[in-house]
Amino acid sequence: MIKTLFARLKQGYRTMPFPIDVKALPERYLGRPFISADISEEDVKKCDLVCPTGAIGKSNERFTLDLGKCLFCGECQKACSDKVVSFSRDYCLAAENRSDLLISSVLAARKKEFNKKVRHIFGRSLKLRQVSAGGCNACEADINVLNTLSFDLGRFGIQFVASPRHADGIVVTGPVTKNMRLALEKTYAAIPAPKLVIAVGACAISGGPYRGHQEANNGVDSIIPVDLYVPGCPPHPLTILDGLIKIMGKDL
Amino acid sequence: MYNGQPQQLEGETFASFREFRDRALQGIRQGARVVSFWGYPAHDGMVILVMTLAFDKEGYLETLSIEIKDSYESLTPRIAQVHWFEREIFEKWGVRPEGHLWLKPIRFENTHSNNQSLPSVTDFMRIEGEEIHEVAVGPVHAGIIESGHFRFQCHGEQVFHLEISLGYQHRGIEKALIGGPNKRTIHYVETLSGDAAIGHSLAYAQAIEGLAGCSVPLRAAVLRSIMLELERLANHTGDLGALAQDVGYLPTSSYCGRLRGDFLNLTALICGNRFGRNMVKPGGVMFDINDSMRKEIIKRLTSIFSDVRNAVSLMLDSAMVVDRFDETGALTKETALELGLVGIAARACGIDRDVRFDFPSGAFKFSQIPVSTYSSGDVFARAFVRWLELQRSVEFILGQLDALPNGPIIVNVASLKNEHIIISLTEGWRGEICHSVITDKNGKIAQYKIVDPSFHNWYGLVVALRGEEISDFPLCNKSFNLSYCGHDL
C-alpha cells in the first residue's frame, strides 16, 4: 500500500490544460495549412504530382486544399515552396460542413460557434459510441488516448460508452469498408434520435488513401449524414478534443 | 536467400507438387518455419504458389514455388502453421487445398465467388450438447478498437472453442500496391497497421532498397532503428497498462496510459507525427536530429522510463495482479512452434525468435539487442517479455544516441531490378513483419505480399483460450494485442 502511495507521488498530476498553446506541440507537427494568394497553375501541377490523395485542386475558380483529403505528409510544401503552401501548428481543424474543409488563399472567418441545436440538447453531456469501419488503429488509438489522465475527457462531460443504446452519437473511423457497412448502419440505427455522427480522420471523411478502392466506400457521409468532420491522418488527440468540445457548443 | 537480398525470379519452380511438398516438409523437419505462403496468377489460369521458409538459427531464407491449376493436396494436416495461409490462397485464387481441415474464406473479400457473406454470417464450428451455448462478439466492440468477430462455444463459463472471424477491415491494400511504387505507396504501407507504421514502412523501404541495389547511409539506419524501438516502447507500455486495467489494477493502468502518450510524443518530436508517419522513405529517413534534439530525447526518455519502471514494478509486485496473470491463457512451447507463432507470443513461450537477432538488417547488424524470452507461455509471460523488451529498447536507444554516426540521412534510389523477388523482414513491436515483393519486366511492383505478425498469431489466441473461462477473454486478447487491419490488409 505504501508503495502505491509513493508511486502516486512520483507520477504526479499530469492532466494537461485545454486549450493549449500551439507552441507546446512539436516543432515538426503539421497542422492547418495555408495557401498563398500567389499560387500559380504551375505550383498546383507540382503539388498534384506528389499529393497522394489529390487534395489540392480547384473549386469556384480558386485553388483549394481539401483538409478532408489531406494526409498531412507535407509533400506539397516540399514540391513548390513554403511560401506557396505551408503548414502551421494550428491543431483546430474540425468543421461542421464538408465545404468548410476546403482551404483557399482567402481566409474564411473561422466559425466560433457550432450548431445551436446540438448545444441545446447535448451541451453538457455527450455520450459517444465508436465504430472502426476499416480504420488502421491510428485514429482509434488517438481517440482512446483522450480517455487517459493526460486529456481526461470526462472533465468536459464527454464519455465513450459500450452500447449504441447509451449513446448520443457515433464516432466513425476508417473509409467504411464494404464488410463494415452493414454493421455501421445497424449501429447508427440503434442510437436513439436525435443523434450525432462524427467522422474522424482522412479515411472517414473522404476515403483517405483508400479513396476509389472497390473494397471500401469513400468515407462516412456516403452512408450516413455527418455532423462533424475531424481532419488528419490521424488527427492529433487535441484536434479531436477540440472538435468534440466545439460540437457541444462550447468555446474554451 | 537472405533478408533484404533480391533474387532472380526464374528457375526456382519445382517440377511437381510432390517435390515442392517434400522440400517444405523436409525444411520443417530441419527446424524451419513458414514465414509466408501465398499465390499469384500466372498464364492460362495457373496460379504460382510461393512459400518462404525461415531457418532462424542459420539466418537463412528459402523460397519455394510451384505452379498449380485448380487444386493441390493441402499441407495443413502436416504443417499446421499454413492453416490460414491456405485459406487465403483458396479465397483469393480459387485454388482448393484438398483435405484442408476447415476451409472457408479468411477475409470475406468475396472476390472468387458471388457469395456475399460476412465474417459473422458464415459457418462456424459448433459444439452441440446439453448446457452448451454459443457467444457471439463483434464486429463492433465495447471499447475503441478495431472490428472483428469472435464466436465462442462454451460449456457454462468454460470455453471449449473460439473461432475468430476477421475481414471487416479489408481495404484491398495488396492489390493497390501492384504497379507501384507511386505517390500513394508509402501511405498504404504506413496505414497497413497504424500502430506499427515504422515497422511496416521499414519493411517496405528495405524491400525497395534491396531491389534497387541501394545502400542506406549509416546515420539513416541508426535513426530508423531508434524510431522502431520508440514504436515498441509506446506500444509495450500501452499494453502493460491495458493488461493492468483488464484485471482492475488501476494505478498502473492510468500511469501507463499517460506514459504511452509520452513515448508517442517523443516520436512526434523527431518526425512531427505521433505514429512515425512521414519518417521512413526508401533511401533513408526524412528527418534528422541535431545535437540539442538529441539531448532533449535523452532527457525525456530517461525521465519517462523512470516513471514506466515505477508503474510496471508496482503491477508486477502486486500479488493480486500476478495471480490473475499466472497460468491464464497458457501455451506450451511445442504448440507455439507448431502454430509458427512470432514476436512476443513466441518469445513468451521460451522461443528465442527475433528478426532483429536472427535476420538483422540496418543498425541491428552492428548493435544487437538480446532476445527477451520467458518460458511460462501465459499472460504473465507475455507481460513480462514486454517489460524485458522495454528495458532493452531504452538501453539500445540511449546507446545509439550516444554514438550517432555522421553523414547524410537519405540517398537517391535507382530504378528497381526487373523480374526479381525479395523477402524483407523486420521485427515490428508485435513480431515479425514480412513483405515479399516481385517486380515485373519494367521494374514495377508486379506482386506485393504482406504478412503482419498478427496473421501468424491470431490462432495462438484461439488455442490459448481453450479451457479458459470466457471472462478471461479480454485479458488473453490484450496479452496478444493483435492487429485486425494488419490481418485484413
Interface residues (C-beta under 8 A of the other chain):
Chain A: K3 T4 A7 R8 K10 Q11 R14 P26 E27 R28 Y29 L30 L49 V50 C51 P52 T53 L71 F72 C73 G74 E75 R129 Q130 V131 S132 A133 G134 G135 C136 N137 A138 C139 E140 A141 D142 I143 N144 V145 N147 T148 L149 S150 F160 A162 S163 G174 P175 T177 K178 N179 M180 L182 A183 T187 C203 G208 P209 Y210 H213 Q214 E215 A216 C233 P234 H236 P237
Chain B: F108 E109 N110 L118 P119 P139 V140 A142 G143 I144 I145 E146 S147 G167 Y168 Q169 H170 R171 G172 A176 K183 R184 I186 H187 Y188 T191 L192 S193 G194 D195 A197 P251 S254 Y255 G257 R258 R260 G261 L264 N265 A268 L269 I270 C271 G272 N273 R274 F275 R277 N278 F287 D307 N310 A311 L314 D317 S483 Y484 C485
